[in-house]
Amino acid sequence: MFVKPGCDSCERVKAELDRRADSLGPVVTPTLIVSAPADQIPREFDDVRNLLDPADHNARLIGIGHRRPVAVLLATDGSMVLPFARGSDEIVQLLHAAEQAAGI
């Protein structure tokens, strides 16, 4: 999940990930990719489970643009599953679908 500090939708996505962590564990490994310089990461995003993308290099590389949040689902072979989930509503739907796939 690509997020930015100070983004209300991104904070909603983070809260959903935290809330669903146990149920998602069997089917996905959620990771927040934070678009912010390392010295400007708010505490709520400063976690070893999160990755930094300070210059949006990875976001640009896969073509997601600057809007956040965006979820990119990777298959077990490393390929990206399209379409990307854009915005908190689509991401919450994706998380719900992952839970259903796990039989939850």
BAFI-3210 file (N, C-alpha, C; in Angstrom, 3 decimals, decimal comma, padded with zeros to 6 digits):
// residues 104
n [1|2|3|4|5|6|7|8|9|10|11|12|13|14|15|16|17|18|19|20|21|22|23|24|25|26|27|28|29|30|31|32|33|34|35|36|37|38|39|40|41|42|43|44|45|46|47|48|49|50|51|52|53|54|55|56|57|58|59|60|61|62|63|64|65|66|67|68|69|70|71|72|73|74|75|76|77|78|79|80|81|82|83|84|85|86|87|88|89|90|91|92|93|94|95|96|97|98|99|100|101|102|103|104]
n.u [000,841|000,740|001,339|000,986|002,214|000,002|-002,180|-005,542|-007,090|-005,068|-004,333|-006,675|-006,547|-004,225|-005,145|-007,136|-005,540|-004,066|-006,148|-007,051|-004,903|-004,365|-006,306|-005,668|-003,173|-002,839|-003,140|-002,097|000,722|000,711|002,193|003,213|004,168|005,842|005,688|007,799|010,436|013,003|013,573|011,234|009,104|006,108|005,364|003,363|003,799|006,344|007,741|009,053|007,805|007,123|008,043|010,262|009,789|011,206|011,574|009,488|010,258|009,786|007,015|006,728|008,081|006,370|004,200|002,080|001,558|001,021|-001,070|-002,505|-004,089|-002,759|-003,151|-001,179|-001,338|000,623|001,276|002,125|004,184|005,432|004,378|002,341|-001,025|-003,634|-006,590|-004,971|-005,830|-007,354|-007,551|-009,151|-011,630|-011,684|-009,437|-010,175|-012,211|-010,632|-009,132|-011,187|-011,959|-009,651|-009,749|-012,062|-011,137|-009,451|-011,229|-012,507]
n.v [-001,153|002,064|005,020|008,338|010,462|012,483|012,268|011,762|009,586|007,728|007,279|006,073|003,681|002,576|002,168|000,251|-001,856|-002,400|-003,221|-005,505|-007,227|-009,804|-011,458|-011,208|-012,295|-015,120|-014,965|-012,645|-010,398|-007,502|-004,382|-001,131|001,418|004,182|007,465|009,700|011,765|010,226|011,576|012,852|011,253|010,563|009,319|007,274|005,958|005,047|002,244|-001,040|-002,705|-001,165|000,368|002,745|005,218|007,622|009,476|008,889|006,993|004,180|004,205|005,750|004,082|001,875|003,166|004,475|007,109|010,224|010,351|009,212|006,952|003,967|000,613|-002,109|-005,248|-008,062|-011,052|-014,484|-015,122|-012,752|-010,991|-008,131|-007,703|-006,609|-004,531|-001,810|-000,999|001,957|004,633|004,827|003,453|001,488|000,047|-000,944|-002,648|-004,474|-005,580|-006,812|-008,721|-010,283|-011,332|-012,866|-014,739|-016,097|-017,413|-016,143]
n.w [000,000|-000,979|000,639|002,102|004,650|006,603|005,005|005,044|004,028|003,733|006,358|007,227|005,770|006,904|009,525|009,009|008,061|010,381|012,056|010,758|010,690|011,870|010,659|007,975|007,782|006,963|004,153|002,894|002,976|004,222|003,449|004,154|002,039|002,367|001,313|001,929|003,200|005,181|007,568|008,126|008,782|010,314|013,620|013,576|011,202|011,390|011,472|011,514|009,714|007,613|004,487|002,972|000,498|-000,456|-002,617|-004,226|-006,036|-006,474|-006,744|-009,061|-010,829|-011,166|-012,118|-010,660|-010,105|-008,243|-006,431|-003,388|-001,110|-002,639|-003,496|-004,324|-005,434|-005,183|-006,849|-006,015|-007,740|-008,087|-009,911|-010,743|-009,784|-011,620|-011,721|-009,934|-006,568|-005,819|-003,635|-000,400|-000,132|-002,221|-001,452|001,064|000,200|-001,229|000,872|002,282|000,384|000,364|002,933|002,681|000,848|002,474|003,976|006,056]
ca.u [000,000|001,499|000,678|001,728|001,830|-000,881|-003,283|-006,605|-007,419|-003,937|-004,437|-007,775|-006,020|-003,322|-005,979|-007,765|-004,501|-003,790|-007,317|-007,228|-003,598|-004,430|-007,111|-005,014|-001,908|-002,714|-003,234|-001,297|001,664|000,567|003,312|003,001|005,298|005,607|006,306|008,236|011,841|013,175|013,569|009,919|008,080|005,404|005,480|002,438|004,316|007,717|007,591|009,914|007,004|006,912|009,174|010,328|009,939|011,321|011,458|008,439|010,909|009,067|005,679|006,873|008,534|005,236|003,209|000,863|001,353|001,265|-002,223|-002,432|-003,404|-002,905|-002,712|-000,676|-001,330|001,615|001,021|003,248|005,289|005,984|003,680|001,319|-002,398|-004,332|-006,179|-004,581|-006,913|-007,051|-008,417|-009,407|-012,783|-011,271|-008,482|-010,947|-012,858|-009,599|-008,831|-012,335|-011,862|-008,559|-010,278|-012,988|-010,326|-008,900|-012,332|-012,823]
ca.v [000,000|003,311|006,035|009,550|011,051|013,639|011,929|011,140|008,274|006,841|006,916|005,111|002,414|002,049|001,669|-000,993|-002,886|-002,751|-003,924|-006,790|-007,891|-011,231|-012,191|-011,175|-013,018|-016,342|-014,800|-011,527|-009,720|-006,092|-003,497|000,260|002,063|005,557|008,496|010,821|011,656|009,464|012,454|013,481|010,222|010,612|008,109|006,198|005,239|004,641|000,858|-001,894|-003,347|-000,189|000,689|004,149|005,564|009,062|010,280|008,239|006,240|002,929|004,555|006,156|002,926|001,028|004,001|004,783|008,548|010,854|010,262|008,151|005,676|003,019|-000,731|-002,934|-006,634|-008,868|-012,495|-015,246|-015,122|-011,401|-010,138|-007,248|-008,039|-005,385|-003,146|-001,384|-000,428|003,382|005,260|003,976|002,568|000,328|-000,738|-001,686|-003,740|-005,457|-006,265|-007,680|-009,859|-011,141|-012,063|-013,884|-015,789|-016,882|-018,089|-015,416]
ca.w [000,000|-001,072|001,465|002,439|005,930|006,517|004,106|005,844|003,461|004,021|007,766|007,316|005,265|007,924|010,627|008,540|008,046|011,777|012,592|010,077|010,573|012,189|009,680|006,666|007,865|006,161|002,693|002,376|003,860|003,903|003,713|003,790|001,385|002,791|000,483|002,767|003,602|006,422|008,746|008,261|008,925|011,601|014,439|013,217|010,038|011,688|011,894|010,690|008,670|006,547|003,634|002,569|-000,920|-000,229|-003,839|-005,026|-007,115|-006,731|-007,231|-010,468|-011,585|-011,543|-012,774|-009,902|-009,969|-006,950|-005,526|-002,401|-001,092|-003,739|-003,130|-005,409|-004,999|-005,883|-006,838|-005,479|-008,697|-008,135|-010,877|-010,189|-010,127|-012,026|-011,550|-008,602|-005,760|-005,616|-002,639|000,767|-000,323|-003,026|-000,675|002,070|-000,531|-001,511|002,130|002,560|-000,549|000,839|004,097|002,170|000,255|003,593|004,647|007,288]
c.u [000,902|000,712|001,591|001,277|000,963|-002,083|-004,338|-006,972|-006,316|-003,980|-005,585|-007,307|-005,096|-004,112|-006,659|-006,743|-004,189|-004,918|-007,433|-005,948|-003,679|-005,200|-006,450|-003,753|-001,807|-002,682|-002,393|-000,335|001,586|001,784|002,921|004,283|005,050|006,399|006,617|009,717|011,950|013,101|012,224|008,788|007,416|005,482|004,588|002,898|005,742|007,695|008,438|009,138|006,803|008,200|009,111|010,471|010,065|011,177|010,380|009,018|010,129|007,670|005,736|007,232|007,369|004,052|001,961|000,626|001,558|000,102|-002,081|-003,738|-003,693|-002,388|-002,323|-000,572|-000,326|001,250|002,262|004,431|005,916|005,308|002,616|-000,052|-003,128|-005,834|-005,725|-005,821|-006,521|-008,060|-008,791|-010,587|-012,414|-010,308|-009,200|-011,680|-011,851|-009,257|-009,951|-012,282|-010,753|-008,990|-011,232|-012,216|-009,706|-009,978|-012,725|-014,134]
c.v [001,237|004,395|007,236|010,025|012,283|013,420|011,187|009,755|007,267|006,380|005,929|003,725|001,779|001,465|000,355|-002,137|-003,356|-003,600|-005,341|-007,633|-009,388|-012,012|-012,231|-012,030|-014,266|-016,125|-013,672|-011,012|-008,238|-005,279|-002,094|000,792|003,552|006,526|009,711|010,645|010,995|010,345|013,151|012,478|010,350|009,271|006,972|005,397|004,732|003,254|-000,008|-002,603|-002,435|000,034|002,161|004,255|007,089|009,936|009,727|007,436|004,976|003,196|004,947|004,960|002,042|001,839|004,314|006,267|009,029|010,740|009,057|008,072|004,855|001,674|-001,488|-004,346|-007,398|-010,337|-013,214|-015,323|-013,735|-010,480|-009,300|-007,666|-006,734|-005,575|-002,887|-000,874|001,010|003,982|004,273|003,033|001,320|-000,562|-001,547|-002,853|-004,857|-006,247|-007,232|-008,916|-010,819|-011,949|-013,173|-015,052|-016,682|-017,620|-017,442|-014,673]
c.w [000,000|-000,343|001,646|003,810|005,711|005,617|004,926|005,331|003,748|005,471|007,992|006,863|006,296|009,091|010,248|008,517|009,466|012,349|012,021|010,018|010,827|011,135|008,303|006,628|007,010|004,644|002,118|003,447|003,531|004,328|003,294|003,179|001,523|001,928|001,346|003,051|004,974|007,659|008,961|008,408|010,288|012,314|013,972|012,000|010,255|012,310|010,976|009,587|007,467|005,767|003,255|001,059|-000,960|-001,466|-004,758|-006,184|-007,464|-007,272|-008,705|-011,347|-012,033|-012,063|-011,983|-009,702|-008,546|-005,978|-004,618|-001,645|-002,340|-003,241|-004,387|-004,860|-005,855|-005,739|-006,301|-006,439|-008,866|-009,126|-010,178|-010,688|-010,418|-011,905|-010,116|-007,880|-005,427|-004,653|-001,538|000,570|-001,114|-002,245|000,394|001,403|-000,846|-000,249|002,498|001,656|-000,123|002,049|003,656|001,551|001,318|004,361|005,948|007,143]
res [m|f|v|k|p|g|c|d|s|c|e|r|v|k|a|e|l|d|r|r|a|d|s|l|g|p|v|v|t|p|t|l|i|v|s|a|p|a|d|q|i|p|r|e|f|d|d|v|r|n|l|l|d|p|a|d|h|n|a|r|l|i|g|i|g|h|r|r|p|v|a|v|l|l|a|t|d|g|s|m|v|l|p|f|a|r|g|s|d|e|i|v|q|l|l|h|a|a|e|q|a|a|g|i]
***
